[in-house]
Amino acid sequence: MARLSKTNAKAQFIDVTQAKSSVATRYLEQADWNVEEALREYYNENPPYDLKLEKLFDKYMDPENHDLISIDGTLAYLNDLGIDPEEVLSLIVAYVLKSPQTGEFRRNSFVQIWSSLSINTIDGMRSFLLEKENTMETSVDEFEPFYQFVFEFVRGSDSRIKVISSEEAIIYWQMLLDKRFPKSTERLQQWYEFVQETKKSITRDSWNMFFKFLVQVIEKDPSSLSGYDEASAWPSLVDEYIEWLEESGKLQKGDDMSLIF
């Protein structure tokens, strides 16, 4: 098939996107005047707005701030999705829609993200979220970015706050990890007990690195934690946890590190 002339290619691009002439020229030049490639790149960078999603957002929006879904609207949205606010799936909703903090969704993110996924119904959203949850349950690589997001989500949008409380951390660890890592149940319970005793606030580094410790050390050998090396760059909280296990008789010192129940 013969390639369209530059004039016709530009006219077609503008007809589809309603973009300005200068924008059309930029994307077409980048794609060597291939309209299909130019459109693909344009929509990758400028997800289409679906008017159905605007109306759906309006159903839940804060009456005093039309660009925001606040706590009441969030609860109504989760209820329509058939999601309990206390289950992990509610956090996945926040992750997918880039919620800045508990109980908030922004109009732009809501409309753009669902538009880019070509989903504009509650049923479609629920199906996508369930599929996302299933993928995370079977893939550590998919789960880890979500796990890291939860710290920022709990910490909130105030950049001056750098930590979360030990109480908050334990609640979310239990929610995220207990069912996901049943092989490590005993060690996780001991970790919660240790963190509760220390009462130390949890930093982003401690939060993120504990997950790596769980995957790389606890999951591989929950009985003796043989993969632990005190010379490795674990956060001090993890090193203190190992010392606490040894001192409390839950882990033997030295090479023969066997669990004492």
Rosetta constraint file for C-alpha pairs under 8 A:
AtomPair CA 3 CA 34 HARMONIC 7.71 0.50
AtomPair CA 4 CA 8 HARMONIC 5.86 0.50
AtomPair CA 4 CA 9 HARMONIC 5.54 0.50
AtomPair CA 5 CA 9 HARMONIC 5.99 0.50
AtomPair CA 6 CA 10 HARMONIC 6.01 0.50
AtomPair CA 6 CA 33 HARMONIC 6.65 0.50
AtomPair CA 7 CA 11 HARMONIC 6.20 0.50
AtomPair CA 8 CA 12 HARMONIC 6.10 0.50
AtomPair CA 9 CA 13 HARMONIC 6.18 0.50
AtomPair CA 9 CA 28 HARMONIC 7.95 0.50
AtomPair CA 9 CA 33 HARMONIC 6.91 0.50
AtomPair CA 9 CA 34 HARMONIC 7.69 0.50
AtomPair CA 9 CA 35 HARMONIC 6.05 0.50
AtomPair CA 10 CA 14 HARMONIC 6.20 0.50
AtomPair CA 10 CA 21 HARMONIC 7.61 0.50
AtomPair CA 10 CA 24 HARMONIC 6.12 0.50
AtomPair CA 10 CA 25 HARMONIC 6.73 0.50
AtomPair CA 10 CA 28 HARMONIC 7.38 0.50
AtomPair CA 10 CA 35 HARMONIC 7.97 0.50
AtomPair CA 11 CA 15 HARMONIC 6.07 0.50
AtomPair CA 12 CA 16 HARMONIC 6.25 0.50
AtomPair CA 12 CA 35 HARMONIC 7.72 0.50
AtomPair CA 13 CA 17 HARMONIC 6.10 0.50
AtomPair CA 13 CA 18 HARMONIC 7.80 0.50
AtomPair CA 13 CA 19 HARMONIC 7.78 0.50
AtomPair CA 13 CA 24 HARMONIC 6.28 0.50
AtomPair CA 13 CA 35 HARMONIC 6.58 0.50
AtomPair CA 13 CA 39 HARMONIC 7.00 0.50
AtomPair CA 14 CA 18 HARMONIC 4.85 0.50
AtomPair CA 14 CA 19 HARMONIC 5.29 0.50
AtomPair CA 14 CA 20 HARMONIC 6.95 0.50
AtomPair CA 14 CA 21 HARMONIC 7.03 0.50
AtomPair CA 14 CA 24 HARMONIC 6.36 0.50
AtomPair CA 19 CA 23 HARMONIC 6.22 0.50
AtomPair CA 19 CA 24 HARMONIC 6.38 0.50
AtomPair CA 20 CA 24 HARMONIC 6.30 0.50
AtomPair CA 21 CA 25 HARMONIC 6.22 0.50
AtomPair CA 22 CA 26 HARMONIC 6.27 0.50
AtomPair CA 23 CA 27 HARMONIC 6.42 0.50
AtomPair CA 24 CA 28 HARMONIC 6.06 0.50
AtomPair CA 25 CA 29 HARMONIC 5.94 0.50
AtomPair CA 26 CA 30 HARMONIC 6.30 0.50
AtomPair CA 27 CA 31 HARMONIC 6.28 0.50
AtomPair CA 27 CA 38 HARMONIC 5.27 0.50
AtomPair CA 27 CA 39 HARMONIC 7.74 0.50
AtomPair CA 27 CA 41 HARMONIC 7.43 0.50
AtomPair CA 27 CA 42 HARMONIC 6.79 0.50
AtomPair CA 28 CA 32 HARMONIC 6.02 0.50
AtomPair CA 28 CA 33 HARMONIC 4.45 0.50
AtomPair CA 28 CA 34 HARMONIC 6.41 0.50
AtomPair CA 28 CA 35 HARMONIC 6.54 0.50
AtomPair CA 28 CA 38 HARMONIC 5.26 0.50
AtomPair CA 29 CA 33 HARMONIC 5.51 0.50
AtomPair CA 30 CA 38 HARMONIC 7.31 0.50
AtomPair CA 31 CA 35 HARMONIC 7.53 0.50
AtomPair CA 31 CA 37 HARMONIC 5.87 0.50
AtomPair CA 31 CA 38 HARMONIC 5.30 0.50
AtomPair CA 33 CA 38 HARMONIC 7.31 0.50
AtomPair CA 34 CA 38 HARMONIC 6.10 0.50
AtomPair CA 35 CA 39 HARMONIC 6.04 0.50
AtomPair CA 36 CA 40 HARMONIC 6.22 0.50
AtomPair CA 37 CA 41 HARMONIC 6.27 0.50
AtomPair CA 38 CA 42 HARMONIC 6.09 0.50
AtomPair CA 39 CA 43 HARMONIC 6.16 0.50
AtomPair CA 40 CA 44 HARMONIC 6.18 0.50
AtomPair CA 41 CA 45 HARMONIC 6.39 0.50
AtomPair CA 42 CA 46 HARMONIC 5.77 0.50
AtomPair CA 42 CA 47 HARMONIC 7.98 0.50
AtomPair CA 43 CA 47 HARMONIC 4.90 0.50
AtomPair CA 43 CA 48 HARMONIC 6.66 0.50
AtomPair CA 47 CA 112 HARMONIC 5.71 0.50
AtomPair CA 47 CA 113 HARMONIC 7.53 0.50
AtomPair CA 47 CA 115 HARMONIC 6.51 0.50
AtomPair CA 47 CA 116 HARMONIC 5.17 0.50
AtomPair CA 48 CA 112 HARMONIC 6.68 0.50
AtomPair CA 48 CA 115 HARMONIC 5.91 0.50
AtomPair CA 48 CA 116 HARMONIC 6.54 0.50
AtomPair CA 49 CA 53 HARMONIC 7.77 0.50
AtomPair CA 49 CA 111 HARMONIC 6.29 0.50
AtomPair CA 49 CA 112 HARMONIC 6.05 0.50
AtomPair CA 49 CA 115 HARMONIC 5.86 0.50
AtomPair CA 50 CA 54 HARMONIC 6.73 0.50
AtomPair CA 50 CA 111 HARMONIC 6.87 0.50
AtomPair CA 50 CA 115 HARMONIC 5.72 0.50
AtomPair CA 50 CA 120 HARMONIC 7.42 0.50
AtomPair CA 51 CA 55 HARMONIC 6.41 0.50
AtomPair CA 52 CA 56 HARMONIC 6.15 0.50
AtomPair CA 52 CA 120 HARMONIC 6.32 0.50
AtomPair CA 53 CA 57 HARMONIC 5.96 0.50
AtomPair CA 53 CA 110 HARMONIC 7.87 0.50
AtomPair CA 53 CA 111 HARMONIC 5.63 0.50
AtomPair CA 53 CA 114 HARMONIC 7.64 0.50
AtomPair CA 53 CA 115 HARMONIC 7.56 0.50
AtomPair CA 53 CA 120 HARMONIC 5.67 0.50
AtomPair CA 53 CA 121 HARMONIC 8.00 0.50
AtomPair CA 54 CA 58 HARMONIC 6.23 0.50
AtomPair CA 54 CA 107 HARMONIC 7.88 0.50
AtomPair CA 54 CA 111 HARMONIC 6.41 0.50
AtomPair CA 55 CA 59 HARMONIC 6.57 0.50
AtomPair CA 56 CA 60 HARMONIC 7.25 0.50
AtomPair CA 57 CA 61 HARMONIC 6.01 0.50
AtomPair CA 57 CA 69 HARMONIC 7.67 0.50
AtomPair CA 57 CA 107 HARMONIC 6.86 0.50
AtomPair CA 57 CA 110 HARMONIC 7.49 0.50
AtomPair CA 57 CA 111 HARMONIC 7.68 0.50
AtomPair CA 58 CA 66 HARMONIC 7.41 0.50
AtomPair CA 60 CA 69 HARMONIC 5.91 0.50
AtomPair CA 60 CA 72 HARMONIC 7.93 0.50
AtomPair CA 60 CA 73 HARMONIC 4.40 0.50
AtomPair CA 60 CA 74 HARMONIC 7.04 0.50
AtomPair CA 60 CA 76 HARMONIC 6.94 0.50
AtomPair CA 60 CA 77 HARMONIC 6.64 0.50
AtomPair CA 61 CA 65 HARMONIC 7.21 0.50
AtomPair CA 61 CA 66 HARMONIC 5.65 0.50
AtomPair CA 61 CA 67 HARMONIC 6.97 0.50
AtomPair CA 61 CA 68 HARMONIC 5.58 0.50
AtomPair CA 61 CA 69 HARMONIC 4.34 0.50
AtomPair CA 61 CA 70 HARMONIC 6.96 0.50
AtomPair CA 61 CA 73 HARMONIC 6.03 0.50
AtomPair CA 62 CA 66 HARMONIC 5.76 0.50
AtomPair CA 62 CA 67 HARMONIC 7.67 0.50
AtomPair CA 62 CA 68 HARMONIC 5.74 0.50
AtomPair CA 62 CA 69 HARMONIC 5.23 0.50
AtomPair CA 62 CA 70 HARMONIC 5.74 0.50
AtomPair CA 62 CA 73 HARMONIC 6.77 0.50
AtomPair CA 66 CA 107 HARMONIC 7.99 0.50
AtomPair CA 67 CA 106 HARMONIC 5.96 0.50
AtomPair CA 67 CA 107 HARMONIC 4.96 0.50
AtomPair CA 67 CA 108 HARMONIC 7.69 0.50
AtomPair CA 68 CA 104 HARMONIC 6.79 0.50
AtomPair CA 68 CA 105 HARMONIC 5.83 0.50
AtomPair CA 68 CA 106 HARMONIC 4.90 0.50
AtomPair CA 68 CA 107 HARMONIC 5.91 0.50
AtomPair CA 69 CA 73 HARMONIC 5.40 0.50
AtomPair CA 69 CA 74 HARMONIC 6.17 0.50
AtomPair CA 69 CA 103 HARMONIC 7.60 0.50
AtomPair CA 69 CA 104 HARMONIC 5.43 0.50
AtomPair CA 69 CA 105 HARMONIC 5.02 0.50
AtomPair CA 69 CA 106 HARMONIC 6.47 0.50
AtomPair CA 69 CA 107 HARMONIC 7.57 0.50
AtomPair CA 70 CA 74 HARMONIC 5.93 0.50
AtomPair CA 70 CA 103 HARMONIC 5.50 0.50
AtomPair CA 70 CA 104 HARMONIC 4.76 0.50
AtomPair CA 70 CA 105 HARMONIC 6.86 0.50
AtomPair CA 71 CA 75 HARMONIC 6.22 0.50
AtomPair CA 71 CA 102 HARMONIC 7.82 0.50
AtomPair CA 71 CA 103 HARMONIC 4.39 0.50
AtomPair CA 71 CA 104 HARMONIC 6.35 0.50
AtomPair CA 72 CA 76 HARMONIC 6.35 0.50
AtomPair CA 72 CA 103 HARMONIC 7.88 0.50
AtomPair CA 73 CA 77 HARMONIC 6.03 0.50
AtomPair CA 74 CA 78 HARMONIC 6.10 0.50
AtomPair CA 74 CA 103 HARMONIC 5.64 0.50
AtomPair CA 74 CA 104 HARMONIC 6.75 0.50
AtomPair CA 74 CA 105 HARMONIC 7.61 0.50
AtomPair CA 75 CA 79 HARMONIC 6.04 0.50
AtomPair CA 75 CA 85 HARMONIC 7.29 0.50
AtomPair CA 75 CA 103 HARMONIC 7.77 0.50
AtomPair CA 76 CA 80 HARMONIC 6.23 0.50
AtomPair CA 77 CA 81 HARMONIC 6.26 0.50
AtomPair CA 78 CA 82 HARMONIC 6.12 0.50
AtomPair CA 78 CA 83 HARMONIC 5.11 0.50
AtomPair CA 78 CA 84 HARMONIC 6.86 0.50
AtomPair CA 78 CA 85 HARMONIC 6.91 0.50
AtomPair CA 78 CA 90 HARMONIC 7.20 0.50
AtomPair CA 79 CA 83 HARMONIC 5.81 0.50
AtomPair CA 79 CA 84 HARMONIC 7.10 0.50
AtomPair CA 80 CA 122 HARMONIC 7.17 0.50
AtomPair CA 81 CA 122 HARMONIC 6.10 0.50
AtomPair CA 81 CA 123 HARMONIC 7.35 0.50
AtomPair CA 81 CA 125 HARMONIC 7.61 0.50
AtomPair CA 81 CA 126 HARMONIC 5.84 0.50
AtomPair CA 82 CA 126 HARMONIC 7.89 0.50
AtomPair CA 83 CA 87 HARMONIC 7.36 0.50
AtomPair CA 83 CA 89 HARMONIC 6.77 0.50
AtomPair CA 83 CA 90 HARMONIC 6.34 0.50
AtomPair CA 84 CA 89 HARMONIC 7.81 0.50
AtomPair CA 84 CA 90 HARMONIC 6.76 0.50
AtomPair CA 85 CA 90 HARMONIC 5.42 0.50
AtomPair CA 86 CA 90 HARMONIC 7.05 0.50
AtomPair CA 87 CA 91 HARMONIC 7.48 0.50
AtomPair CA 87 CA 175 HARMONIC 7.24 0.50
AtomPair CA 88 CA 92 HARMONIC 6.50 0.50
AtomPair CA 88 CA 175 HARMONIC 6.45 0.50
AtomPair CA 88 CA 176 HARMONIC 6.55 0.50
AtomPair CA 89 CA 93 HARMONIC 6.37 0.50
AtomPair CA 89 CA 129 HARMONIC 7.27 0.50
AtomPair CA 89 CA 130 HARMONIC 7.61 0.50
AtomPair CA 89 CA 133 HARMONIC 6.87 0.50
AtomPair CA 90 CA 94 HARMONIC 6.62 0.50
AtomPair CA 91 CA 95 HARMONIC 6.16 0.50
AtomPair CA 91 CA 150 HARMONIC 7.41 0.50
AtomPair CA 92 CA 96 HARMONIC 6.03 0.50
AtomPair CA 92 CA 129 HARMONIC 7.07 0.50
AtomPair CA 92 CA 132 HARMONIC 7.90 0.50
AtomPair CA 92 CA 133 HARMONIC 7.25 0.50
AtomPair CA 92 CA 146 HARMONIC 7.49 0.50
AtomPair CA 93 CA 97 HARMONIC 6.13 0.50
AtomPair CA 93 CA 129 HARMONIC 6.95 0.50
AtomPair CA 94 CA 98 HARMONIC 5.74 0.50
AtomPair CA 94 CA 99 HARMONIC 4.85 0.50
AtomPair CA 94 CA 105 HARMONIC 7.72 0.50
AtomPair CA 95 CA 99 HARMONIC 6.46 0.50
AtomPair CA 95 CA 146 HARMONIC 6.50 0.50
AtomPair CA 95 CA 149 HARMONIC 6.76 0.50
AtomPair CA 95 CA 150 HARMONIC 7.71 0.50
AtomPair CA 96 CA 113 HARMONIC 7.87 0.50
AtomPair CA 97 CA 105 HARMONIC 7.15 0.50
AtomPair CA 97 CA 109 HARMONIC 5.99 0.50
AtomPair CA 97 CA 110 HARMONIC 5.83 0.50
AtomPair CA 97 CA 113 HARMONIC 6.62 0.50
AtomPair CA 98 CA 105 HARMONIC 7.63 0.50
AtomPair CA 98 CA 109 HARMONIC 6.83 0.50
AtomPair CA 99 CA 103 HARMONIC 7.99 0.50
AtomPair CA 99 CA 104 HARMONIC 5.92 0.50
AtomPair CA 99 CA 105 HARMONIC 5.17 0.50
AtomPair CA 99 CA 106 HARMONIC 7.10 0.50
AtomPair CA 99 CA 153 HARMONIC 7.17 0.50
AtomPair CA 100 CA 104 HARMONIC 6.64 0.50
AtomPair CA 100 CA 105 HARMONIC 7.22 0.50
AtomPair CA 100 CA 153 HARMONIC 6.13 0.50
AtomPair CA 100 CA 156 HARMONIC 6.46 0.50
AtomPair CA 100 CA 157 HARMONIC 5.71 0.50
AtomPair CA 101 CA 152 HARMONIC 7.80 0.50
AtomPair CA 101 CA 153 HARMONIC 4.81 0.50
AtomPair CA 101 CA 154 HARMONIC 6.44 0.50
AtomPair CA 101 CA 155 HARMONIC 7.51 0.50
AtomPair CA 101 CA 156 HARMONIC 4.70 0.50
AtomPair CA 101 CA 157 HARMONIC 6.06 0.50
AtomPair CA 102 CA 153 HARMONIC 6.54 0.50
AtomPair CA 102 CA 154 HARMONIC 6.75 0.50
AtomPair CA 102 CA 156 HARMONIC 7.25 0.50
AtomPair CA 105 CA 109 HARMONIC 7.47 0.50
AtomPair CA 105 CA 110 HARMONIC 6.82 0.50
AtomPair CA 106 CA 110 HARMONIC 6.12 0.50
AtomPair CA 107 CA 111 HARMONIC 6.06 0.50
AtomPair CA 108 CA 112 HARMONIC 5.82 0.50
AtomPair CA 109 CA 113 HARMONIC 5.68 0.50
AtomPair CA 110 CA 114 HARMONIC 6.22 0.50
AtomPair CA 111 CA 115 HARMONIC 5.81 0.50
AtomPair CA 112 CA 116 HARMONIC 5.98 0.50
AtomPair CA 113 CA 117 HARMONIC 6.43 0.50
AtomPair CA 114 CA 118 HARMONIC 6.19 0.50
AtomPair CA 114 CA 119 HARMONIC 5.28 0.50
AtomPair CA 114 CA 120 HARMONIC 6.50 0.50
AtomPair CA 114 CA 125 HARMONIC 7.97 0.50
AtomPair CA 115 CA 119 HARMONIC 6.04 0.50
AtomPair CA 115 CA 120 HARMONIC 6.99 0.50
AtomPair CA 119 CA 124 HARMONIC 5.83 0.50
AtomPair CA 119 CA 125 HARMONIC 6.43 0.50
AtomPair CA 120 CA 124 HARMONIC 6.86 0.50
AtomPair CA 120 CA 125 HARMONIC 7.34 0.50
AtomPair CA 121 CA 125 HARMONIC 6.21 0.50
AtomPair CA 122 CA 126 HARMONIC 6.16 0.50
AtomPair CA 123 CA 127 HARMONIC 6.22 0.50
AtomPair CA 124 CA 128 HARMONIC 6.21 0.50
AtomPair CA 125 CA 129 HARMONIC 6.14 0.50
AtomPair CA 126 CA 130 HARMONIC 6.13 0.50
AtomPair CA 127 CA 131 HARMONIC 6.20 0.50
AtomPair CA 128 CA 132 HARMONIC 6.12 0.50
AtomPair CA 129 CA 133 HARMONIC 6.14 0.50
AtomPair CA 130 CA 134 HARMONIC 6.22 0.50
AtomPair CA 131 CA 135 HARMONIC 6.25 0.50
AtomPair CA 132 CA 136 HARMONIC 6.29 0.50
AtomPair CA 133 CA 137 HARMONIC 6.25 0.50
AtomPair CA 134 CA 138 HARMONIC 6.62 0.50
AtomPair CA 135 CA 139 HARMONIC 6.07 0.50
AtomPair CA 135 CA 142 HARMONIC 6.97 0.50
AtomPair CA 136 CA 140 HARMONIC 6.72 0.50
AtomPair CA 136 CA 141 HARMONIC 7.93 0.50
AtomPair CA 136 CA 142 HARMONIC 5.19 0.50
AtomPair CA 136 CA 143 HARMONIC 4.66 0.50
AtomPair CA 137 CA 143 HARMONIC 7.13 0.50
AtomPair CA 137 CA 180 HARMONIC 6.53 0.50
AtomPair CA 139 CA 143 HARMONIC 6.22 0.50
AtomPair CA 140 CA 144 HARMONIC 5.90 0.50
AtomPair CA 141 CA 145 HARMONIC 7.45 0.50
AtomPair CA 142 CA 146 HARMONIC 7.25 0.50
AtomPair CA 143 CA 147 HARMONIC 6.15 0.50
AtomPair CA 144 CA 148 HARMONIC 6.18 0.50
AtomPair CA 144 CA 211 HARMONIC 7.83 0.50
AtomPair CA 145 CA 149 HARMONIC 6.13 0.50
AtomPair CA 146 CA 150 HARMONIC 6.44 0.50
AtomPair CA 147 CA 151 HARMONIC 7.26 0.50
AtomPair CA 147 CA 176 HARMONIC 7.54 0.50
AtomPair CA 147 CA 208 HARMONIC 7.89 0.50
AtomPair CA 148 CA 152 HARMONIC 7.21 0.50
AtomPair CA 148 CA 207 HARMONIC 7.66 0.50
AtomPair CA 148 CA 208 HARMONIC 6.09 0.50
AtomPair CA 149 CA 153 HARMONIC 6.13 0.50
AtomPair CA 150 CA 154 HARMONIC 6.02 0.50
AtomPair CA 151 CA 155 HARMONIC 5.99 0.50
AtomPair CA 151 CA 164 HARMONIC 7.70 0.50
AtomPair CA 151 CA 204 HARMONIC 6.78 0.50
AtomPair CA 151 CA 207 HARMONIC 7.21 0.50
AtomPair CA 152 CA 156 HARMONIC 6.10 0.50
AtomPair CA 152 CA 157 HARMONIC 7.82 0.50
AtomPair CA 153 CA 157 HARMONIC 7.69 0.50
AtomPair CA 154 CA 164 HARMONIC 7.19 0.50
AtomPair CA 154 CA 168 HARMONIC 7.93 0.50
AtomPair CA 155 CA 161 HARMONIC 6.79 0.50
AtomPair CA 155 CA 162 HARMONIC 7.23 0.50
AtomPair CA 155 CA 163 HARMONIC 6.56 0.50
AtomPair CA 155 CA 164 HARMONIC 5.77 0.50
AtomPair CA 156 CA 161 HARMONIC 7.84 0.50
AtomPair CA 162 CA 203 HARMONIC 6.60 0.50
AtomPair CA 162 CA 204 HARMONIC 7.46 0.50
AtomPair CA 163 CA 201 HARMONIC 6.06 0.50
AtomPair CA 163 CA 202 HARMONIC 5.41 0.50
AtomPair CA 163 CA 203 HARMONIC 4.70 0.50
AtomPair CA 163 CA 204 HARMONIC 6.74 0.50
AtomPair CA 164 CA 168 HARMONIC 6.46 0.50
AtomPair CA 164 CA 169 HARMONIC 6.60 0.50
AtomPair CA 164 CA 201 HARMONIC 5.74 0.50
AtomPair CA 164 CA 202 HARMONIC 5.33 0.50
AtomPair CA 164 CA 203 HARMONIC 6.77 0.50
AtomPair CA 165 CA 169 HARMONIC 6.20 0.50
AtomPair CA 165 CA 199 HARMONIC 7.90 0.50
AtomPair CA 165 CA 200 HARMONIC 7.25 0.50
AtomPair CA 165 CA 201 HARMONIC 4.64 0.50
AtomPair CA 165 CA 202 HARMONIC 6.08 0.50
AtomPair CA 166 CA 170 HARMONIC 6.14 0.50
AtomPair CA 166 CA 195 HARMONIC 6.45 0.50
AtomPair CA 166 CA 196 HARMONIC 6.48 0.50
AtomPair CA 166 CA 199 HARMONIC 5.78 0.50
AtomPair CA 166 CA 200 HARMONIC 5.99 0.50
AtomPair CA 166 CA 201 HARMONIC 5.21 0.50
AtomPair CA 166 CA 202 HARMONIC 6.06 0.50
AtomPair CA 167 CA 171 HARMONIC 6.39 0.50
AtomPair CA 167 CA 196 HARMONIC 7.13 0.50
AtomPair CA 167 CA 199 HARMONIC 7.99 0.50
AtomPair CA 168 CA 172 HARMONIC 6.37 0.50
AtomPair CA 169 CA 173 HARMONIC 5.94 0.50
AtomPair CA 169 CA 202 HARMONIC 6.99 0.50
AtomPair CA 170 CA 174 HARMONIC 6.03 0.50
AtomPair CA 170 CA 192 HARMONIC 6.05 0.50
AtomPair CA 170 CA 195 HARMONIC 7.81 0.50
AtomPair CA 170 CA 196 HARMONIC 7.93 0.50
AtomPair CA 171 CA 175 HARMONIC 6.29 0.50
AtomPair CA 172 CA 176 HARMONIC 5.95 0.50
AtomPair CA 173 CA 177 HARMONIC 5.51 0.50
AtomPair CA 173 CA 178 HARMONIC 7.41 0.50
AtomPair CA 174 CA 178 HARMONIC 5.25 0.50
AtomPair CA 175 CA 179 HARMONIC 7.84 0.50
AtomPair CA 176 CA 180 HARMONIC 6.87 0.50
AtomPair CA 177 CA 181 HARMONIC 5.77 0.50
AtomPair CA 178 CA 182 HARMONIC 6.13 0.50
AtomPair CA 178 CA 185 HARMONIC 6.42 0.50
AtomPair CA 178 CA 188 HARMONIC 7.48 0.50
AtomPair CA 181 CA 185 HARMONIC 6.84 0.50
AtomPair CA 181 CA 219 HARMONIC 7.58 0.50
AtomPair CA 183 CA 219 HARMONIC 6.60 0.50
AtomPair CA 183 CA 222 HARMONIC 7.49 0.50
AtomPair CA 184 CA 188 HARMONIC 6.03 0.50
AtomPair CA 184 CA 218 HARMONIC 6.40 0.50
AtomPair CA 184 CA 219 HARMONIC 5.85 0.50
AtomPair CA 184 CA 222 HARMONIC 5.97 0.50
AtomPair CA 185 CA 189 HARMONIC 6.22 0.50
AtomPair CA 186 CA 190 HARMONIC 6.36 0.50
AtomPair CA 187 CA 191 HARMONIC 6.12 0.50
AtomPair CA 187 CA 218 HARMONIC 7.30 0.50
AtomPair CA 187 CA 222 HARMONIC 6.77 0.50
AtomPair CA 188 CA 192 HARMONIC 6.28 0.50
AtomPair CA 189 CA 193 HARMONIC 6.24 0.50
AtomPair CA 190 CA 194 HARMONIC 6.10 0.50
AtomPair CA 191 CA 195 HARMONIC 6.12 0.50
AtomPair CA 191 CA 241 HARMONIC 7.07 0.50
AtomPair CA 192 CA 196 HARMONIC 5.99 0.50
AtomPair CA 193 CA 197 HARMONIC 6.24 0.50
AtomPair CA 194 CA 198 HARMONIC 6.28 0.50
AtomPair CA 194 CA 241 HARMONIC 6.64 0.50
AtomPair CA 194 CA 244 HARMONIC 7.33 0.50
AtomPair CA 195 CA 199 HARMONIC 6.04 0.50
AtomPair CA 195 CA 200 HARMONIC 6.95 0.50
AtomPair CA 202 CA 206 HARMONIC 6.12 0.50
AtomPair CA 202 CA 207 HARMONIC 6.46 0.50
AtomPair CA 203 CA 207 HARMONIC 6.17 0.50
AtomPair CA 204 CA 208 HARMONIC 6.05 0.50
AtomPair CA 205 CA 209 HARMONIC 5.84 0.50
AtomPair CA 205 CA 235 HARMONIC 7.36 0.50
AtomPair CA 206 CA 210 HARMONIC 5.88 0.50
AtomPair CA 206 CA 235 HARMONIC 6.02 0.50
AtomPair CA 206 CA 237 HARMONIC 6.96 0.50
AtomPair CA 206 CA 238 HARMONIC 7.94 0.50
AtomPair CA 207 CA 211 HARMONIC 6.87 0.50
AtomPair CA 208 CA 212 HARMONIC 6.92 0.50
AtomPair CA 209 CA 213 HARMONIC 6.18 0.50
AtomPair CA 209 CA 234 HARMONIC 6.97 0.50
AtomPair CA 209 CA 235 HARMONIC 7.05 0.50
AtomPair CA 210 CA 214 HARMONIC 6.04 0.50
AtomPair CA 210 CA 238 HARMONIC 7.07 0.50
AtomPair CA 211 CA 215 HARMONIC 6.25 0.50
AtomPair CA 212 CA 216 HARMONIC 5.76 0.50
AtomPair CA 212 CA 217 HARMONIC 7.90 0.50
AtomPair CA 213 CA 217 HARMONIC 5.28 0.50
AtomPair CA 213 CA 218 HARMONIC 6.59 0.50
AtomPair CA 213 CA 234 HARMONIC 7.91 0.50
AtomPair CA 214 CA 218 HARMONIC 4.76 0.50
AtomPair CA 214 CA 219 HARMONIC 5.90 0.50
AtomPair CA 215 CA 219 HARMONIC 5.27 0.50
AtomPair CA 215 CA 220 HARMONIC 7.08 0.50
AtomPair CA 216 CA 220 HARMONIC 6.30 0.50
AtomPair CA 216 CA 227 HARMONIC 7.24 0.50
AtomPair CA 217 CA 221 HARMONIC 6.29 0.50
AtomPair CA 217 CA 222 HARMONIC 7.41 0.50
AtomPair CA 217 CA 225 HARMONIC 5.78 0.50
AtomPair CA 217 CA 226 HARMONIC 7.16 0.50
AtomPair CA 217 CA 227 HARMONIC 4.98 0.50
AtomPair CA 217 CA 228 HARMONIC 6.03 0.50
AtomPair CA 218 CA 222 HARMONIC 4.57 0.50
AtomPair CA 218 CA 225 HARMONIC 5.74 0.50
AtomPair CA 218 CA 227 HARMONIC 7.96 0.50
AtomPair CA 220 CA 225 HARMONIC 7.73 0.50
AtomPair CA 220 CA 227 HARMONIC 7.69 0.50
AtomPair CA 221 CA 225 HARMONIC 5.14 0.50
AtomPair CA 221 CA 226 HARMONIC 6.37 0.50
AtomPair CA 221 CA 227 HARMONIC 7.32 0.50
AtomPair CA 223 CA 257 HARMONIC 7.80 0.50
AtomPair CA 223 CA 258 HARMONIC 5.80 0.50
AtomPair CA 223 CA 259 HARMONIC 5.13 0.50
AtomPair CA 224 CA 251 HARMONIC 7.00 0.50
AtomPair CA 224 CA 256 HARMONIC 7.64 0.50
AtomPair CA 224 CA 257 HARMONIC 4.63 0.50
AtomPair CA 224 CA 258 HARMONIC 4.56 0.50
AtomPair CA 224 CA 259 HARMONIC 5.90 0.50
AtomPair CA 225 CA 257 HARMONIC 7.15 0.50
AtomPair CA 226 CA 257 HARMONIC 7.06 0.50
AtomPair CA 228 CA 232 HARMONIC 7.96 0.50
AtomPair CA 230 CA 234 HARMONIC 7.70 0.50
AtomPair CA 230 CA 239 HARMONIC 6.84 0.50
AtomPair CA 234 CA 238 HARMONIC 6.22 0.50
AtomPair CA 234 CA 239 HARMONIC 6.85 0.50
AtomPair CA 235 CA 239 HARMONIC 6.78 0.50
AtomPair CA 236 CA 240 HARMONIC 6.07 0.50
AtomPair CA 237 CA 241 HARMONIC 6.14 0.50
AtomPair CA 238 CA 242 HARMONIC 6.48 0.50
AtomPair CA 239 CA 243 HARMONIC 6.44 0.50
AtomPair CA 240 CA 244 HARMONIC 6.04 0.50
AtomPair CA 241 CA 245 HARMONIC 6.18 0.50
AtomPair CA 242 CA 246 HARMONIC 6.31 0.50
AtomPair CA 242 CA 251 HARMONIC 7.94 0.50
AtomPair CA 243 CA 247 HARMONIC 6.05 0.50
AtomPair CA 244 CA 248 HARMONIC 5.95 0.50
AtomPair CA 245 CA 249 HARMONIC 6.19 0.50
AtomPair CA 245 CA 250 HARMONIC 4.91 0.50
AtomPair CA 245 CA 251 HARMONIC 5.27 0.50
AtomPair CA 246 CA 250 HARMONIC 5.87 0.50
AtomPair CA 246 CA 251 HARMONIC 4.69 0.50
AtomPair CA 246 CA 252 HARMONIC 5.62 0.50
AtomPair CA 246 CA 253 HARMONIC 5.98 0.50
AtomPair CA 247 CA 251 HARMONIC 7.98 0.50
AtomPair CA 249 CA 260 HARMONIC 6.52 0.50
AtomPair CA 250 CA 259 HARMONIC 5.71 0.50
AtomPair CA 250 CA 260 HARMONIC 4.98 0.50
AtomPair CA 250 CA 261 HARMONIC 6.58 0.50
AtomPair CA 251 CA 257 HARMONIC 5.85 0.50
AtomPair CA 251 CA 258 HARMONIC 5.87 0.50
AtomPair CA 251 CA 259 HARMONIC 4.97 0.50
AtomPair CA 251 CA 260 HARMONIC 6.14 0.50
AtomPair CA 252 CA 256 HARMONIC 6.59 0.50
AtomPair CA 252 CA 257 HARMONIC 4.57 0.50
AtomPair CA 252 CA 258 HARMONIC 5.71 0.50
AtomPair CA 252 CA 259 HARMONIC 6.83 0.50
AtomPair CA 252 CA 260 HARMONIC 7.58 0.50
AtomPair CA 253 CA 257 HARMONIC 5.81 0.50
